[in-house]
Amino acid sequence: MTHRRRTARRVAATAVSGILAAAGLTLVPAGPAQAAGVRAHVVDAAEAYLGTPYRLAYGWTCGTAAVDCECLNRHAIWDGTYRATGRGLQLNYWLQGQINQGRRTSDPRPGDLVFWDTDPNDGIRYGGDLDHTGVYVGNNRVIDANAYYGYVMYDSITLGGTEPDPIFVDVLTPHGY
């Protein structure tokens, strides 16, 4: 970057900071505070689907009146990131694609995705044998579109003790959120 361009950016940033200060506002640089805000919006977006009926959808066909687990993830991530930053993160429509869009973590934060293998004997290699997913909301709880109960609900990260080894994936940080 040239010296002239750096100077112009510094002048513009100073002018914006002055305008915001005059209005009683503060410019908050991107960082941990913004990331926490994005994550809170993702959790809020997932919570907006609580009670929504479950309906299996394939590919890009899911709507908002009824959702399956991958669809819930897509809506929560898109809606939350869009509300927080004005640019939504589009997740892949299938489970393995969503896993591959992020990085595995052993220290989950609200807004991370959770994946389980709920039927290890099904013989289906869908998502590397992982066949259910949800949004981590903190305190060892998730929101998932649960086919067994038929609606979107809060659940434990072990799905009531039946799935002791969930995989946590951070899709937000690798994409600049």
N, C-alpha and C positions, 0 to 999 in steps of 0.2 A: 504494500500500500504506500502510495506516495505521501510525502510530508504535507502537501497541499490538501489531500483527501483526509488525512488524520486531523489536521487543523480544522477543516470544515465540519467533520463529525463532532469534534470537541465543542466547537462553537454552537452547533445545533443542539447537542446534549445539554449544554449550559442554558441555552434559551428555553428548551422544553422544561428543564428543572425549575427555572425562574417562573415560567407561566404556571406550572403546577403548584409551586410554593405560594404564588399570589392567590391561587384558588383554594389554598389550604390542603393541598394534596401532596403526596410524596411519590417519587418515582422509585419503585422497588425493582432492583435488578433480578434477572432470572437466577434461580438458585434453589436451595432447599425449601425456602418458604413457598415459592411458586410450585415446586414439585408436590409439596404437601397439599396445596390448594387443588391441583389437578387430581390428585388421588382422592381427595374429599368429594370432588365433583363426580368422579367415577362411582364411588360408593353411593352417592345420592342418586345417580342415574340408575344403578342396580336396584336400589330401594324403591324407586318409582314403579318397578315391575312386580313388587311383592303382591301376591294374590292373583297375578295374571295366569290364565289357564295354560297348561302345557300342551304343545302340539308339535310333533316331529315334523321338521321341515328339511328339505334337501337343498343344498347349494345356496343360491342367493334368494330363495323363495320366501324366507321368513318375513313375517310382518311384525306388527306391534300388539295386535289384539290377543295373540297366542304365540308362545315362543318355546323353542327347545333350548337346551343348555348352551350350545354354541351360539345360537342367535342372541340369547341373553347377554353373553360376553360381548358380542359385536355391538349391540345397542349400548350397553353400559360404557364400553371403552369409547365408542364414537361420540355419544352424547356428552359424556363427562369431559373428554378432552376438548370437544368443540365449545362447550359452555365456558370452560376455564381459559382457553387460549384463542378461540376463533378458528382453530384448525383441528379438525377431527382426525383421529387415527383409525384407519380402516383395517379391521382384522380380517384375516382369511376366513372363509365360510366353513372350513372343516377343522376338526380338532387338531390333527397333526400340524396343519398349517399355522394354527394359532400358537402351538408350542414352539414352532420354529421361528416365529416372529419375535421371540423374547429370549431371555436367558434364565436358566434355572437358578433358584436362590434357596438357601436354607434359612434365610432370615426374612420371611414374608412381611410385606407392608400392605396396608389397605390399598385396594386397587390392583393388586397382583391377581393373577389367575391361578386356580387350583385345578388339578387333573387327577382322576382316579381310574383304576381298572375295576369296575364294579362286577364284571363277569369274566373271570380268568379262564373259564371253561368254554367260552362261546366260540373259540376258534377263529374269531374275526380279528384280523391284524389292523383294524381301524385305529389309527393314531398310535400304532405300536402297542396295541392291546389296551390303550387307555380309551375309555368310552364314556366318560362323564366329566363335566367341568363346571366351574362356578367362579364367582368373584369373591376374593378374600376381603372381609370387612373389618378385621381386627378381632382381638380377644378370642382367637381360635374359632371364629365363626365365618361362615360363607353365606352367600345368597346363590341359590341354584334353581334352575328350572327342573323340577323333580318329576320324572315320569311316573314313579310309583305313587306319589300322592296326587299328581295331576295339576300342580300349580307351582308358581315361583314362591320360594319360602326361605327363611333362615334355616341353616343347618350347622352342625359342628364340622370341623375340618376332617373328621373321621367318618362322616355320614352316620352319626349315631353309634360309632364304634365298629361298624362293619368294614371300614376301609382305613386301616392303621397307617398306611404309607402314601399319603398324597404327595404329588409333585407340585411345587410352587414355581410359577414362571412370571418374571417381571417383563411385561411388554412395553411399559411406559418409558423407563430410563433409556433403553437402547434406541428409542425413537425421538429422543430429545425432550421428553416431558418431565 
